[in-house]
Amino acid sequence: MAAIDSDIRQYPVSPYANRRGLKAGQNRVGLLLLLPAAVAFAAVILYPFLQALGLSLFEYTIEMMSPRFIGLENFAKIAASPDVWAAFVTTAIYVVLTTTGTLVMGLGWALIMNQPFRGRGALRSLSLLPWVLPSTVSAFIWSWIFNARYGVLNALLMEIGLIDVPQAWLSTPQGAMLAVVLTKIWLSIPLFMAFFLAGLQNLDREQVDAARVDGAGNWAVFRDHILPHLRPVLIIVVVLGVIGNLQQFDTIYALTGGGPVRATTVLSVEVYRRAFEQWDIGFASAIGVLWVATLLPPAFLYLRMLVKGN
């Protein structure tokens, strides 16, 4: 027994070995905790995408008993399809307008909500209402606002004398695009406002007060102090906004159905029409693959920022 104790004292256990063992155990626990999320991701996202990727290589319509392999012909049809290219252009316009509008409105509303005034807490809570409402419900609300016969927008514009007769907003390409853009901006302002408010909480008030003592006006304070401080938040909300707007479907389809004359047919609506109205599953899958490809750059940028932040 004494000999064993002597051997233990002669070869003590390194504290680094204990740390390595503890870290390995923590890694195993972390992987186990991530397992349910990984299974859900594989079942809900990865498997459908791989299935769509496979179907994009086949001709598969409702009249066919089984898919027929055609290789990259669906992608060649996309390159020659003016409707699909128009959907890409419409998607780009929609993403730029909605992201820019939400950024400006969300930042402006956050600056207002950051000021001390009576009832600020209640107004902050009410500001989250558009985000809480289901997007389809919001689309029906805005369709009532833009209605040609009894819409609130026509009544307001006629009351202040900007128009003489009611306008059929949703029946014109410009009016329909304006409607879907305003609806998405209204839905997304609360989320952007929350991000900006969180960033404003860490702003050094003493630095701002010192700038005002030196004679800086509101614009100078915003440009030289607030905006640089919010730069990381700005990047995150722009990337998240682009990702979310690229995926938008429900509000557009509920509000305009992609019309009139395909004026609001973005990629998501185009995929839906090809798959569930024309029943061209193979061609719709090919469009969906390219649609996912447009999502990859902003998603990669966002993940990279998260990794660098940690």
QUIRA-V746520 format. One record per residue. N is the residue number from 1. PSI is psi as a letter, one per 40 degrees, with the letter a starting at -180 (none if undefined). Layout:
n=N psi=PSI
n=N psi=PSI
This chain:
n=1 psi=d
n=2 psi=d
n=3 psi=d
n=4 psi=d
n=5 psi=d
n=6 psi=d
n=7 psi=d
n=8 psi=d
n=9 psi=d
n=10 psi=d
n=11 psi=g
n=12 psi=i
n=13 psi=h
n=14 psi=h
n=15 psi=d
n=16 psi=d
n=17 psi=d
n=18 psi=d
n=19 psi=d
n=20 psi=d
n=21 psi=d
n=22 psi=d
n=23 psi=d
n=24 psi=d
n=25 psi=d
n=26 psi=d
n=27 psi=d
n=28 psi=d
n=29 psi=d
n=30 psi=d
n=31 psi=d
n=32 psi=d
n=33 psi=d
n=34 psi=e
n=35 psi=d
n=36 psi=d
n=37 psi=d
n=38 psi=d
n=39 psi=d
n=40 psi=d
n=41 psi=d
n=42 psi=d
n=43 psi=d
n=44 psi=d
n=45 psi=d
n=46 psi=d
n=47 psi=d
n=48 psi=d
n=49 psi=d
n=50 psi=d
n=51 psi=d
n=52 psi=d
n=53 psi=d
n=54 psi=d
n=55 psi=d
n=56 psi=e
n=57 psi=e
n=58 psi=i
n=59 psi=h
n=60 psi=h
n=61 psi=i
n=62 psi=d
n=63 psi=e
n=64 psi=h
n=65 psi=d
n=66 psi=i
n=67 psi=i
n=68 psi=h
n=69 psi=h
n=70 psi=e
n=71 psi=b
n=72 psi=e
n=73 psi=d
n=74 psi=d
n=75 psi=d
n=76 psi=d
n=77 psi=d
n=78 psi=d
n=79 psi=d
n=80 psi=e
n=81 psi=h
n=82 psi=d
n=83 psi=d
n=84 psi=d
n=85 psi=d
n=86 psi=d
n=87 psi=d
n=88 psi=d
n=89 psi=d
n=90 psi=d
n=91 psi=d
n=92 psi=d
n=93 psi=d
n=94 psi=d
n=95 psi=d
n=96 psi=d
n=97 psi=d
n=98 psi=d
n=99 psi=d
n=100 psi=d
n=101 psi=d
n=102 psi=d
n=103 psi=d
n=104 psi=d
n=105 psi=d
n=106 psi=d
n=107 psi=d
n=108 psi=d
n=109 psi=d
n=110 psi=d
n=111 psi=d
n=112 psi=d
n=113 psi=e
n=114 psi=e
n=115 psi=i
n=116 psi=h
n=117 psi=i
n=118 psi=h
n=119 psi=e
n=120 psi=d
n=121 psi=d
n=122 psi=d
n=123 psi=d
n=124 psi=d
n=125 psi=d
n=126 psi=d
n=127 psi=d
n=128 psi=e
n=129 psi=d
n=130 psi=d
n=131 psi=d
n=132 psi=d
n=133 psi=i
n=134 psi=i
n=135 psi=d
n=136 psi=d
n=137 psi=d
n=138 psi=d
n=139 psi=d
n=140 psi=d
n=141 psi=d
n=142 psi=d
n=143 psi=d
n=144 psi=d
n=145 psi=d
n=146 psi=e
n=147 psi=h
n=148 psi=d
n=149 psi=d
n=150 psi=f
n=151 psi=i
n=152 psi=d
n=153 psi=d
n=154 psi=d
n=155 psi=d
n=156 psi=d
n=157 psi=d
n=158 psi=d
n=159 psi=d
n=160 psi=e
n=161 psi=e
n=162 psi=d
n=163 psi=i
n=164 psi=d
n=165 psi=i
n=166 psi=i
n=167 psi=h
n=168 psi=g
n=169 psi=d
n=170 psi=e
n=171 psi=e
n=172 psi=i
n=173 psi=d
n=174 psi=d
n=175 psi=d
n=176 psi=d
n=177 psi=d
n=178 psi=d
n=179 psi=d
n=180 psi=d
n=181 psi=d
n=182 psi=d
n=183 psi=d
n=184 psi=d
n=185 psi=d
n=186 psi=d
n=187 psi=d
n=188 psi=e
n=189 psi=d
n=190 psi=d
n=191 psi=d
n=192 psi=d
n=193 psi=d
n=194 psi=d
n=195 psi=d
n=196 psi=d
n=197 psi=d
n=198 psi=d
n=199 psi=d
n=200 psi=d
n=201 psi=d
n=202 psi=e
n=203 psi=h
n=204 psi=h
n=205 psi=d
n=206 psi=d
n=207 psi=d
n=208 psi=d
n=209 psi=d
n=210 psi=d
n=211 psi=d
n=212 psi=d
n=213 psi=d
n=214 psi=e
n=215 psi=e
n=216 psi=h
n=217 psi=a
n=218 psi=d
n=219 psi=d
n=220 psi=d
n=221 psi=d
n=222 psi=d
n=223 psi=d
n=224 psi=e
n=225 psi=d
n=226 psi=d
n=227 psi=d
n=228 psi=d
n=229 psi=d
n=230 psi=e
n=231 psi=d
n=232 psi=d
n=233 psi=d
n=234 psi=d
n=235 psi=d
n=236 psi=d
n=237 psi=d
n=238 psi=d
n=239 psi=d
n=240 psi=d
n=241 psi=d
n=242 psi=d
n=243 psi=d
n=244 psi=d
n=245 psi=d
n=246 psi=d
n=247 psi=e
n=248 psi=h
n=249 psi=d
n=250 psi=d
n=251 psi=d
n=252 psi=d
n=253 psi=d
n=254 psi=d
n=255 psi=d
n=256 psi=e
n=257 psi=e
n=258 psi=e
n=259 psi=a
n=260 psi=i
n=261 psi=f
n=262 psi=e
n=263 psi=d
n=264 psi=f
n=265 psi=g
n=266 psi=i
n=267 psi=d
n=268 psi=d
n=269 psi=d
n=270 psi=d
n=271 psi=d
n=272 psi=d
n=273 psi=d
n=274 psi=d
n=275 psi=d
n=276 psi=e
n=277 psi=d
n=278 psi=e
n=279 psi=f
n=280 psi=g
n=281 psi=d
n=282 psi=d
n=283 psi=d
n=284 psi=d
n=285 psi=d
n=286 psi=d
n=287 psi=d
n=288 psi=d
n=289 psi=d
n=290 psi=d
n=291 psi=d
n=292 psi=d
n=293 psi=d
n=294 psi=d
n=295 psi=d
n=296 psi=d
n=297 psi=d
n=298 psi=d
n=299 psi=d
n=300 psi=d
n=301 psi=d
n=302 psi=d
n=303 psi=d
n=304 psi=d
n=305 psi=d
n=306 psi=d
n=307 psi=d
n=308 psi=d
n=309 psi=d
n=310 psi=none
